[in-house]
């Protein structure tokens, strides 16, 4: 599982954890997150996220 970070605000999306509070269950791969999903902190799109090493 990978971790993605918003390049604008630093919000972290962890595939293992998902975002259940936003309807994305744990284990949801980044590719399966809807294109309409926006960063919950700053509202940018998935295109503004980068893969980070953890």
VMD Tcl script that draws the C-alpha trace (Angstrom):
set ca {
  {0.00 0.00 0.00}
  {1.17 3.50 -0.80}
  {0.90 6.91 0.83}
  {0.08 10.09 -1.09}
  {0.60 13.67 0.05}
  {-1.16 16.81 -1.08}
  {1.50 19.06 -2.63}
  {-0.48 22.13 -1.56}
  {-1.25 21.55 2.13}
  {0.57 18.34 3.12}
  {-2.57 16.26 3.81}
  {-1.74 12.53 3.75}
  {-3.85 9.83 2.07}
  {-2.81 6.36 3.18}
  {-4.24 3.53 1.06}
  {-4.22 1.19 4.08}
  {-6.32 3.62 6.14}
  {-8.55 5.08 3.42}
  {-10.83 7.95 4.42}
  {-13.90 6.25 5.95}
  {-15.29 9.60 7.12}
  {-15.43 10.60 3.43}
  {-16.81 7.28 2.16}
  {-13.48 5.72 1.16}
  {-12.95 2.45 3.07}
  {-9.58 1.23 4.35}
  {-7.59 -0.60 1.69}
  {-8.83 1.60 -1.17}
  {-6.07 2.03 -3.73}
  {-5.36 5.55 -4.97}
  {-6.39 4.50 -8.48}
  {-9.81 3.53 -7.08}
  {-10.41 6.84 -5.28}
  {-13.00 8.70 -7.40}
  {-11.65 11.46 -9.66}
  {-14.24 13.75 -8.06}
  {-12.60 13.33 -4.62}
  {-10.99 16.50 -3.28}
  {-8.42 17.02 -0.55}
  {-10.42 17.38 2.68}
  {-8.04 20.09 3.91}
  {-7.65 22.41 0.91}
  {-10.04 21.08 -1.79}
  {-7.49 20.43 -4.55}
  {-7.89 17.45 -6.89}
  {-6.09 14.10 -6.94}
  {-3.73 15.53 -9.58}
  {-2.13 17.65 -6.84}
  {-1.04 14.61 -4.79}
  {2.38 12.97 -4.94}
  {3.58 9.53 -3.79}
  {5.73 9.69 -0.67}
  {8.08 7.12 0.81}
  {7.30 6.08 4.36}
}
mol new
graphics top color blue
foreach p $ca { graphics top sphere $p radius 0.5 }
foreach p [lrange $ca 0 end-1] q [lrange $ca 1 end] { graphics top cylinder $p $q radius 0.2 }
display resetview
